[in-house]
Structures are given as structure tokens and as C-alpha cells.
Amino acid sequence: MRVHIPLAGGLDASQWQARFGRGEVPDSTPYGLHHLEDAGICPRFGAAGRGRGIRRLESAVSYRVDGLEVLETLGDLLSRTTRSTDAVLCYDERTGIPSSLLAATSRRFAPVVTGIGWITDKGGTYPRFARLVESALARTPGVWTQCRPVLTALRDQWGVPNSRLHFVPLGIDTDFYGLQPVAAEPGLVVSAGEDRFRDHDLLTTAMSLVQSKRPEARLELATSLPVDVLASLGVVHTERMDGRMRDLYRRSSLVAVALRPTISGSGLTVVLEAMASGRPVVVTDNPGMADYVEHGVTGLLVPAGDTEAFADAIEELLVDPGRAAEMGSAAAVRARTHFTSAVMASHLARILLEL
């Protein structure tokens, strides 16, 4: 089976492979989708070899249509015909919605399977293009998401039938994020993240509460989002960390991810990287997070918006390094059993083969 995979955000598979060789990114292909080959599927990645002027125009159009990559999809027509491919696999709605609309125009284009990450509330997501999104989803034979509650929103708000909906757990490269030894710097709490659902203000306030009781506690936060962290509390890494995140996980006692309420699955990548590294996680208990973090076994889940509970959870693990190490070991096993990129690809392969 031949599957075409358009890449969003200017990703290029050959450049990715080169960066993988330099130890900058996990998996030798974006999202680890080369593992589709394990199921007899031949993946071919879309190229981003267009000139600077074209890319600038594509970016301008995408900005005006809420991030949907319309021109990129139209520029990729020949890769989508049934002569060249059997199906199109889109990792998220940026390429998925335009691809589904294109496939609906003619039977000469291959059917589309798309992931959905941010289309949740119909009244608040893509408000100017809700009808367009609804039309696309109605024509998509396979829709999947990495956060189970999104399935309910897609069914109840967008009218996607259950028969087309699939839960595909997020997977990461657990070889790249290898199991780390005991924390190199006891008391170090690490966090990372750049999306709009990160609640770094809550995290820093919680860490201040922890430090008032345990002076050795400190924070290292990797983000380009605006956040105030006193020098006495820790440091903020505003540059791209890439593979250097592994060193942060190695030095940490635990990884804490504070989130605003959402069903989008925000924070899952950092959570799984930390688990694979053998670190317990303290994370906001948003809907769907419990599919990944088992409370009291691989980490601690905390109610959204509860600063004191978040601080208590961090302190609870810092004062008991033995328990933290036990949770980290359990987390590493769970990540390698359920949340590898190979496991994710096997789920996607089953959806594609059903077509």
C-alpha cells in the first residue's frame, strides 16, 4: 500500500533525517511514520522544496485561514492521485482539512485519513470557516486523535460518525529519550512547552511555594512564551533545545507540566519524553491525560487551576526520592510498552488498511 504524507509547517523529511543524524530530533522521519513499513505500507513524505517567495505566499494565505495549508495542498496535486498513491495520511488538520476538501472534488484523488488536535469546540475553533471544516470532516473516511475526549467533540459537535473515529495514542522515540540514571541534581524540577494552553504562571507560583519549604528546589523551564522567573527560583531557556532536552531530563528529579483546561492533549509530548527518561511527572489532570499518566503509579495528576495542589504534588515527590524513582521506573516501562512511535504507527496502519 502506498501512502502519501504531506508535512505541515515547512517540515522536510530529508532535512529531518539530517537533523536526526546530528542528534537534534527524535525518529529518523517526522512523527516516526517510517514505522508504517512494519505493516507493509510504503510511506512517501511531501517535499518542502519550494522557493522562498512561494513559501512566503503560502504562509500569508495560511495565516488568513486559521493555519490551514491550502496552497501547499494545491501544490501537491500529483502526489495525491490514485495513480501515485492509495491514501493520504495527514498528521493534523493543517493539511488534513484542505486535503479532505480536495479529495472530495474528484475520485481521481486518493482518500484522506487525518489527525485532529485543535478542532474541538465548534463555536470557538475556526469560527470563520466552521462550515468548511464541517464539510471536510463529513467527507473524511478516517479521523483520529491522540486525546480521547476529542472524539466526543468530533461526534457530537461536528457530526462525524463513530465508525470513522479512532483513538491513536501518541508515540515517541523511546530510544532517543533513553532511560536516565538517578537524578543528577536532586531538587531540580524541569518543564517545557510553547502552546497557548501552557500555564507557566501557575507553575512558577507553585514552585515558589515549594521553595519556601524546600530551599533546594529550583526550576528549569524551556519555553519562548513570556514568563517571569526570579533568578533565585530558576532559569528559563528561550532558545530551541532540540536534543538538549535530554540533558534537562537527565538532571531533573521530576518533570512538571501545568496546563490550562483543554481537551486538545496539550503537554502530552513532554509528558511522554519525561516518562521514557525515567522521570515521574506532575501534570494537570485535563480530560484524556489519565490515558497516559496513571495517578500514583507513573506520576501525579492535579486539578486544573489549583496552585497549592500543584505545589503539594511537586513537594510530595521531592521529599521522597525513593518513591519518585519508583514512579520514574514504572513510567519508563509504560512508555516503552504503550507509547512508542512504532505502536502509534501500528494504530495508523490499521486505519489505513481498512480503506
C-alpha positions as CSV (number, residue, x, y, z in Angstrom):
1,M,0.0,0.0,0.0
2,R,1.3,3.5,-1.0
3,V,0.6,6.3,1.4
4,H,1.4,10.0,0.8
5,I,2.2,12.1,3.9
6,P,2.1,15.9,3.4
7,L,4.1,17.6,6.1
8,A,2.8,20.8,7.7
9,G,4.8,23.8,9.0
10,G,7.5,23.6,6.3
11,L,8.9,20.3,7.6
12,D,11.1,18.4,5.1
13,A,11.8,14.7,5.6
14,S,15.3,14.8,4.2
15,Q,16.2,17.8,6.4
16,W,14.7,16.0,9.4
17,Q,16.8,12.9,8.7
18,A,19.9,15.0,8.7
19,R,19.0,16.6,12.0
20,F,18.3,13.2,13.4
21,G,21.8,12.2,12.4
22,R,23.1,15.1,14.4
23,G,21.1,14.1,17.5
24,E,18.8,17.1,17.3
25,V,15.4,15.4,16.8
26,P,13.9,12.0,17.6
27,D,13.0,9.4,15.0
28,S,14.6,9.3,11.6
29,T,11.4,10.6,10.0
30,P,8.8,13.2,11.2
31,Y,6.5,11.6,13.8
32,G,8.3,8.3,13.3
33,L,6.0,7.4,10.4
34,H,8.6,5.3,8.8
35,H,7.3,2.6,11.1
36,L,4.4,2.2,8.8
37,E,6.7,0.0,6.8
38,D,6.4,-2.6,9.5
39,A,2.8,-3.2,8.3
40,G,3.7,-3.4,4.7
41,I,2.8,0.3,4.0
42,C,5.2,2.4,1.8
43,P,5.2,6.0,3.2
44,R,6.2,8.8,0.9
45,F,6.7,12.2,2.5
46,G,5.7,15.5,0.9
47,A,8.6,17.8,-0.1
48,A,9.1,21.4,1.1
49,G,11.4,22.3,-1.7
50,R,9.5,25.4,-2.9
51,G,11.2,28.8,-3.3
52,R,11.3,31.4,-0.6
53,G,8.8,33.6,-2.4
54,I,6.3,30.8,-2.7
55,R,6.7,29.8,0.9
56,R,6.1,33.4,2.0
57,L,2.8,33.5,0.0
58,E,1.8,30.1,1.4
59,S,2.4,31.4,4.9
60,A,0.4,34.5,4.3
61,V,-2.6,32.5,3.0
62,S,-2.3,30.0,5.8
63,Y,-2.4,32.9,8.4
64,R,-5.6,34.2,6.9
65,V,-7.4,30.9,7.0
66,D,-6.5,30.0,10.6
67,G,-3.5,27.9,9.8
68,L,-4.9,25.6,7.1
69,E,-2.3,24.9,4.5
70,V,-4.4,25.5,1.4
71,L,-1.8,26.4,-1.2
72,E,0.6,23.7,0.0
73,T,-2.2,21.2,-0.7
74,L,-2.9,22.5,-4.2
75,G,0.8,22.5,-5.0
76,D,1.0,18.8,-4.1
77,L,-1.8,17.6,-6.5
78,L,0.2,15.0,-8.5
79,S,1.2,13.2,-5.3
80,R,-2.4,12.7,-4.3
81,T,-3.9,11.0,-7.4
82,T,-4.9,7.3,-7.2
83,R,-2.2,6.7,-9.8
84,S,0.5,7.7,-7.5
85,T,-0.9,6.7,-4.1
86,D,-3.6,4.7,-2.4
87,A,-4.2,7.0,0.6
88,V,-3.2,10.3,2.0
89,L,-2.2,10.4,5.7
90,C,-2.3,13.9,7.4
91,Y,-0.9,14.2,10.9
92,D,-3.2,17.1,11.8
93,E,-5.9,19.4,10.5
94,R,-3.5,22.0,8.9
95,T,-3.0,19.6,6.0
96,G,-5.9,17.3,6.8
97,I,-8.9,19.7,6.2
98,P,-7.6,21.1,2.8
99,S,-6.7,17.6,1.7
100,S,-10.1,16.2,2.5
101,L,-11.8,19.0,0.6
102,L,-9.6,18.4,-2.4
103,A,-10.3,14.6,-2.3
104,A,-14.0,15.4,-2.4
105,T,-13.7,17.2,-5.7
106,S,-12.8,14.2,-7.7
107,R,-12.4,10.4,-7.5
108,R,-9.0,10.7,-9.1
109,F,-7.7,11.9,-5.7
110,A,-6.9,9.3,-3.0
111,P,-8.9,9.1,0.2
112,V,-7.7,11.0,3.2
113,V,-7.1,9.9,6.8
114,T,-6.4,12.9,9.1
115,G,-5.5,13.5,12.7
116,I,-7.3,16.2,14.6
117,G,-5.7,18.1,17.5
118,W,-7.4,21.5,17.9
119,I,-10.8,21.3,16.3
120,T,-12.8,20.8,19.4
121,D,-15.4,23.5,20.2
122,K,-17.4,24.2,17.1
123,G,-18.3,27.6,18.3
124,G,-14.7,28.6,19.1
125,T,-12.5,26.8,16.7
126,Y,-12.1,28.1,13.2
127,P,-15.2,30.3,13.6
128,R,-14.9,31.9,10.2
129,F,-14.6,28.5,8.5
130,A,-16.8,26.2,10.5
131,R,-18.9,25.2,7.5
132,L,-15.8,24.5,5.5
133,V,-14.3,22.3,8.3
134,E,-17.6,20.5,8.8
135,S,-17.8,19.8,5.1
136,A,-14.3,18.4,5.1
137,L,-14.9,16.2,8.1
138,A,-18.1,14.8,6.6
139,R,-16.0,13.6,3.6
140,T,-13.1,12.1,5.5
141,P,-13.2,8.3,5.8
142,G,-10.8,8.2,8.7
143,V,-10.4,10.7,11.5
144,W,-8.1,10.1,14.5
145,T,-7.0,11.9,17.6
146,Q,-4.4,11.4,20.3
147,C,-6.7,12.7,23.1
148,R,-9.8,10.6,23.6
149,P,-12.3,13.4,24.6
150,V,-11.7,15.0,21.2
151,L,-13.6,12.0,19.7
152,T,-16.7,13.0,21.6
153,A,-16.5,16.6,20.3
154,L,-16.0,15.4,16.8
155,R,-19.1,13.2,17.0
156,D,-21.4,15.5,19.0
157,Q,-20.4,18.9,17.6
158,W,-19.1,18.1,14.1
159,G,-21.3,15.1,13.2
160,V,-18.5,12.7,12.5
161,P,-20.0,9.1,12.9
162,N,-18.4,6.8,15.4
163,S,-17.4,4.4,12.6
164,R,-15.0,6.9,11.2
165,L,-13.4,7.9,14.5
166,H,-10.3,6.4,16.0
167,F,-8.2,6.9,19.2
168,V,-4.5,6.7,18.3
169,P,-2.2,7.1,21.4
170,L,0.7,9.5,20.9
171,G,4.0,7.7,20.4
172,I,7.6,9.0,20.8
173,D,11.1,7.7,20.0
174,T,11.9,5.9,23.3
175,D,15.4,5.2,22.1
176,F,16.1,8.9,21.6
177,Y,14.7,9.6,25.0
178,G,16.5,6.8,26.8
179,L,16.2,5.8,30.4
180,Q,18.3,8.1,32.6
181,P,20.1,7.2,35.8
182,V,19.1,8.6,39.2
183,A,18.6,12.4,39.1
184,A,21.9,14.2,38.7
185,E,20.6,17.3,40.6
186,P,18.2,16.5,43.4
187,G,15.5,19.2,43.8
188,L,15.6,20.2,40.1
189,V,12.1,20.4,38.5
190,V,12.0,20.6,34.7
191,S,9.2,21.8,32.4
192,A,8.8,22.8,28.8
193,G,6.2,23.9,26.3
194,E,5.1,26.7,24.0
195,D,1.4,26.3,23.1
196,R,-1.4,28.5,24.4
197,F,-2.6,26.0,26.9
198,R,0.6,26.1,29.0
199,D,0.1,27.6,32.4
200,H,3.6,28.6,33.2
201,D,2.4,31.3,35.6
202,L,0.8,28.7,37.8
203,L,3.9,26.5,37.6
204,T,6.2,29.3,38.7
205,T,3.9,30.3,41.6
206,A,3.7,26.7,42.7
207,M,7.5,26.4,42.6
208,S,7.8,29.5,44.7
209,L,5.6,27.8,47.3
210,V,7.7,24.6,47.1
211,Q,10.9,26.6,47.5
212,S,9.6,28.4,50.6
213,K,9.5,25.0,52.3
214,R,12.4,23.3,50.5
215,P,15.1,25.9,49.6
216,E,17.0,23.4,47.4
217,A,14.1,23.2,44.9
218,R,14.6,25.1,41.7
219,L,13.1,25.2,38.2
220,E,14.4,25.0,34.7
221,L,11.8,25.9,32.1
222,A,12.3,25.6,28.3
223,T,9.9,28.0,26.5
224,S,9.7,31.0,24.3
225,L,6.5,32.1,25.9
226,P,6.7,35.2,28.2
227,V,7.1,34.2,31.8
228,D,8.8,35.8,34.8
229,V,11.1,33.5,36.8
230,L,13.2,35.1,39.5
231,A,16.9,34.1,39.4
232,S,16.6,32.7,42.8
233,L,13.9,30.3,41.6
234,G,15.5,29.0,38.4
235,V,16.2,29.7,34.8
236,V,14.2,30.0,31.5
237,H,15.7,28.5,28.3
238,T,14.2,30.6,25.5
239,E,16.3,29.1,22.7
240,R,15.4,25.9,20.9
241,M,16.6,23.0,23.0
242,D,16.0,20.1,20.5
243,G,18.1,17.1,21.6
244,R,19.4,19.0,24.6
245,M,16.1,18.4,26.4
246,R,17.5,15.0,27.2
247,D,20.1,16.6,29.4
248,L,17.4,18.5,31.3
249,Y,15.5,15.3,31.9
250,R,18.7,13.6,33.0
251,R,19.5,16.2,35.6
252,S,15.9,16.5,36.9
253,S,14.2,14.9,39.8
254,L,10.8,15.2,38.2
255,V,9.0,16.9,35.3
256,A,6.1,19.2,35.9
257,V,3.6,20.4,33.2
258,A,1.0,22.9,34.3
259,L,-1.9,23.4,31.8
260,R,-5.0,25.5,31.3
261,P,-8.2,23.5,30.9
262,T,-8.3,21.8,27.4
263,I,-9.2,18.5,25.7
264,S,-6.6,19.1,23.0
265,G,-3.9,16.9,24.5
266,S,-1.5,19.8,25.2
267,G,1.5,18.7,27.1
268,L,1.5,15.0,26.0
269,T,4.8,15.1,24.2
270,V,6.8,16.5,27.2
271,V,5.0,14.0,29.5
272,L,6.0,11.0,27.4
273,E,9.5,12.2,26.9
274,A,9.9,12.6,30.7
275,M,8.3,9.1,31.3
276,A,10.6,7.5,28.7
277,S,13.6,9.2,30.5
278,G,12.5,7.5,33.8
279,R,11.2,10.7,35.5
280,P,7.8,10.9,37.3
281,V,5.5,13.7,36.1
282,V,3.3,16.1,37.8
283,V,0.7,17.3,35.3
284,T,-2.7,19.0,35.2
285,D,-5.5,16.4,35.1
286,N,-7.1,17.6,31.9
287,P,-9.6,15.2,30.2
288,G,-7.6,12.5,28.4
289,M,-4.4,12.8,30.4
290,A,-5.3,9.7,32.5
291,D,-4.9,7.6,29.3
292,Y,-1.2,8.4,29.6
293,V,-0.4,9.0,33.2
294,E,-1.5,6.6,35.9
295,H,-2.0,8.6,39.0
296,G,0.2,7.5,41.9
297,V,2.0,5.0,39.7
298,T,3.8,6.9,36.9
299,G,3.1,10.4,38.1
300,L,0.6,12.7,39.9
301,L,-2.4,14.3,38.3
302,V,-3.5,17.7,39.7
303,P,-6.8,19.6,39.2
304,A,-6.6,22.5,36.7
305,G,-6.0,25.9,38.2
306,D,-5.1,24.6,41.7
307,T,-1.8,26.2,42.5
308,E,-1.5,24.8,46.0
309,A,-2.3,21.2,44.9
310,F,0.3,21.5,42.2
311,A,2.9,22.7,44.7
312,D,1.9,19.9,47.1
313,A,2.3,17.3,44.4
314,I,5.8,18.5,43.5
315,E,6.9,18.6,47.1
316,E,5.4,15.2,47.7
317,L,7.9,13.7,45.2
318,L,10.9,15.9,46.2
319,V,10.7,14.8,49.8
320,D,10.5,11.1,48.9
321,P,13.2,10.4,46.2
322,G,12.7,6.7,46.6
323,R,9.1,6.9,45.6
324,A,9.9,9.3,42.8
325,A,12.5,6.8,41.4
326,E,9.9,4.0,41.7
327,M,7.4,6.1,39.7
328,G,10.0,7.0,37.2
329,S,10.9,3.4,36.6
330,A,7.2,2.5,36.1
331,A,6.8,5.4,33.8
332,A,9.7,4.2,31.6
333,V,8.2,0.8,31.3
334,R,4.8,2.1,30.4
335,A,6.2,4.5,27.8
336,R,8.1,1.6,26.1
337,T,5.0,-0.7,26.2
338,H,2.3,1.7,25.1
339,F,3.6,4.9,23.7
340,T,6.3,4.4,21.2
341,S,6.2,5.8,17.6
342,A,6.1,2.2,16.4
343,V,3.0,1.5,18.4
344,M,1.4,4.7,17.1
345,A,2.3,3.8,13.5
346,S,0.7,0.3,14.0
347,H,-2.6,2.0,15.0
348,L,-2.5,4.3,12.0
349,A,-1.6,1.3,9.7
350,R,-4.8,-0.5,10.8
351,I,-6.9,2.6,9.9
352,L,-5.2,3.0,6.5
353,L,-5.6,-0.7,5.7
354,E,-9.3,-0.5,6.5
355,L,-9.7,1.8,3.5
